[in-house]
Amino acid sequence: MTFGIVLAVLTLAAAAVTAIAGLHVWRAILTATLRAVAQLAVVSAILAWVLTRWGATVAFIALMVVVATVTSARRIGRQRRAWSVGIAIVSGAGPVLALILATGTVPASPIAIVPIAGILIGGAMTATSLSGRQVMDTLIGRRGEFEALLSLGFVESAAVRELCRNPAGRALHPALDQTRTVGLVTLPGAFVGVLLGGGSPLQAGATQLLVLIGLLAAEGTAVWIVLELFAWSVISPQREGG
């Protein structure tokens, strides 16, 4: 009962503060919170079954990718090109997860793979969304500079890279800040999870390092792929259908 009251108070506080500040996201906060409650309730109910079957585990990870792809495509505004957004997410998370499993860094069991996959896919999704919006806004807002680069002899792909490389790279700032300050400002979920599971602080630190550095690799790759997708006009700053 107390737990539910605290969650409700925090949700209303977040919505109220953003409404007072005129940020126009209070409805999104309420909606996101309700979705999170419903989704976690369902996931918690089925996860015990999923983690006992490899087929269900693979299907669940595939569902993660689909949901991440749709979410990121909506954020960028490219629902009709969702498949290309999915390429960036999978290109970021896939190789890192494959390396971790191939080297035996984590046990090849569903209970270990699902959370690691979720962390990597979620990080790649965030990086894809942020870099996609950054590149989109840059190409639209700095169109004159883009045309100037073309007039100087740049081909379109090179002009996109030159103009958007730094804005796209800003999508990595959250991951970089988290990595730089880990242990000093925050104790992220993997660290706390290992401790709560009975692991030693050394084991918790090693697990968290694996997660943080894996995220940097996954997110960096996703950002690079997003930039290339724009450079080769697979994703365009123009309106969909236009």
C-alpha positions in Angstrom: 0.0 0.0 0.0 2.7 2.4 1.0 4.7 1.5 -2.1 1.8 2.4 -4.3 1.2 5.7 -2.6 4.8 6.7 -3.0 4.7 5.9 -6.7 1.5 7.9 -7.2 3.0 10.9 -5.3 6.2 10.8 -7.4 4.3 10.5 -10.6 2.0 13.4 -9.8 4.9 15.5 -8.6 6.8 14.9 -11.9 3.7 15.8 -13.9 3.0 18.9 -11.8 6.6 20.2 -12.0 6.8 19.8 -15.8 3.3 21.4 -16.2 4.2 24.4 -14.0 7.4 24.8 -16.0 5.4 24.7 -19.3 7.3 21.8 -20.7 4.2 20.2 -22.2 5.2 16.7 -21.2 3.0 16.1 -18.2 0.5 14.0 -20.1 3.4 11.9 -21.5 4.7 11.4 -17.9 1.3 10.1 -16.8 0.9 7.9 -19.8 4.5 6.5 -19.6 4.0 5.7 -15.9 0.8 3.9 -16.5 2.3 1.9 -19.4 5.3 1.1 -17.2 3.1 -0.3 -14.5 1.0 -2.4 -16.9 4.0 -3.6 -18.9 6.1 -4.6 -15.8 3.1 -6.4 -14.3 2.7 -8.5 -17.5 6.5 -9.0 -17.9 6.9 -10.1 -14.3 4.1 -12.6 -14.8 5.5 -14.2 -17.9 9.2 -13.9 -17.2 9.5 -16.9 -15.0 8.1 -19.0 -17.8 10.3 -17.3 -20.5 13.5 -17.9 -18.5 13.0 -21.6 -18.5 12.7 -22.1 -22.3 15.3 -21.1 -25.0 12.6 -20.6 -27.6 10.7 -18.3 -25.4 13.9 -16.4 -24.5 14.8 -15.8 -28.1 11.2 -14.7 -28.9 11.3 -12.3 -25.9 14.6 -10.7 -27.1 13.1 -10.4 -30.6 10.1 -8.6 -29.0 12.5 -6.3 -27.2 14.1 -5.4 -30.6 10.7 -4.8 -32.2 9.4 -2.5 -29.4 12.7 -0.6 -29.3 12.6 -0.2 -33.1 9.1 1.2 -33.1 9.8 3.5 -30.2 12.9 4.9 -31.7 11.3 5.3 -35.2 8.5 7.3 -33.6 10.9 9.5 -31.8 12.8 10.2 -35.0 9.6 10.6 -36.9 10.3 7.8 -39.4 7.7 5.1 -38.7 7.6 4.1 -42.4 11.4 3.5 -42.2 11.3 1.7 -38.9 13.3 -1.2 -40.5 16.2 1.1 -41.0 16.1 2.3 -37.4 16.0 -1.4 -36.4 19.3 -1.9 -38.3 21.0 0.7 -36.1 19.7 -0.8 -32.9 20.6 -4.4 -33.9 24.0 -3.3 -35.2 24.8 -1.7 -31.9 23.5 -4.3 -29.5 23.9 -7.5 -31.5 27.7 -7.7 -31.8 28.3 -6.8 -28.2 25.9 -9.4 -27.0 27.4 -12.0 -29.3 30.9 -11.2 -28.0 29.8 -11.5 -24.4 28.2 -14.9 -25.0 30.9 -16.2 -27.3 33.6 -15.5 -24.7 31.6 -16.9 -21.8 31.8 -13.6 -20.0 28.3 -14.2 -18.7 26.7 -17.7 -18.4 24.9 -18.9 -21.5 21.6 -19.2 -19.7 18.3 -17.3 -20.2 18.4 -15.8 -16.8 21.7 -14.1 -17.6 21.1 -13.3 -21.3 17.7 -11.6 -21.0 18.8 -8.8 -18.7 22.0 -8.1 -20.5 20.2 -8.1 -23.9 17.6 -5.7 -22.5 20.3 -3.3 -21.2 22.1 -3.3 -24.5 19.0 -3.0 -26.7 17.7 -0.2 -24.5 21.0 1.7 -24.7 21.1 1.3 -28.5 17.5 2.4 -28.7 18.3 5.6 -26.7 21.4 6.4 -28.7 19.5 5.8 -32.0 16.7 8.1 -31.0 18.9 10.9 -29.7 21.3 10.8 -32.6 18.5 10.5 -35.2 16.8 13.6 -33.8 20.1 15.5 -33.6 20.9 14.7 -37.2 17.4 15.4 -38.4 17.3 18.8 -36.7 20.8 19.7 -37.9 20.0 18.9 -41.6 16.8 20.9 -41.3 18.0 23.9 -39.3 21.4 24.2 -40.9 20.3 23.7 -44.5 22.3 26.7 -45.7 25.5 25.2 -44.4 24.7 21.9 -46.1 24.2 23.7 -49.4 27.5 25.5 -48.9 29.3 22.3 -48.4 27.8 20.9 -51.6 28.9 24.1 -53.4 32.5 23.5 -52.2 32.6 20.1 -53.9 31.4 17.8 -51.1 29.2 14.9 -52.3 25.9 14.6 -50.3 27.1 11.7 -48.1 30.3 13.5 -47.1 28.4 16.8 -46.5 26.0 15.0 -44.1 29.0 13.4 -42.2 30.8 16.7 -42.0 27.8 18.7 -40.7 26.2 16.1 -38.5 29.1 14.1 -37.0 29.4 16.3 -33.9 25.6 16.6 -33.3 25.2 12.9 -33.6 28.0 12.3 -31.2 26.1 14.2 -28.5 23.8 11.2 -28.2 26.7 9.5 -26.4 27.0 12.1 -23.7 24.6 10.4 -21.2 26.5 7.1 -21.5 29.8 8.8 -21.2 28.7 10.8 -18.1 27.4 7.6 -16.5 30.7 5.8 -17.1 32.8 8.7 -15.9 30.9 9.1 -12.7 30.1 5.4 -11.8 30.8 4.7 -8.2 31.2 8.4 -7.4 27.7 9.8 -8.3 25.7 6.7 -9.1 25.6 3.0 -8.4 23.8 1.7 -11.4 21.4 -1.3 -11.5 23.8 -4.0 -12.4 26.0 -3.2 -9.5 23.1 -3.1 -7.0 21.5 -6.2 -8.5 24.6 -8.3 -8.0 25.0 -7.1 -4.4 21.3 -7.8 -3.7 21.8 -11.3 -5.3 24.5 -12.1 -2.8 27.6 -11.3 -4.9 30.7 -9.6 -3.6 31.4 -5.9 -4.2 34.2 -7.0 -6.5 31.9 -9.1 -8.6 29.3 -6.3 -8.7 32.0 -3.8 -9.9 33.1 -6.2 -12.6 29.6 -6.8 -13.8 28.9 -3.1 -13.9 32.1 -2.4 -15.9 31.0 -5.0 -18.4 27.6 -3.3 -18.7 28.9 0.2 -19.0 31.7 -0.5 -21.5 29.3 -2.8 -23.5 26.8 0.1 -23.6 29.5 2.5 -24.9 30.3 0.0 -27.7 26.7 -0.7 -28.5 25.6 3.0 -28.5 28.7 4.2 -30.4 28.0 1.7 -33.1 24.3 2.6 -33.2 25.1 6.3 -33.6 27.6 5.6 -36.4 25.0 3.5 -38.2 22.4 6.3 -37.8 24.8 8.8 -39.3 25.5 6.5 -42.2 21.8 5.9 -42.9 21.3 9.6 -43.2 24.5 10.0 -45.2 23.3 7.5 -47.8 19.7 8.9 -47.7 18.3 5.7 -46.3 16.7 8.0 -43.7 15.8 11.4 -45.0 15.1 14.7 -43.2 12.2 15.3 -45.5 8.6 14.6 -44.3 7.4 11.1 -44.7 5.3 10.7 -47.8 6.7 14.0 -49.1 
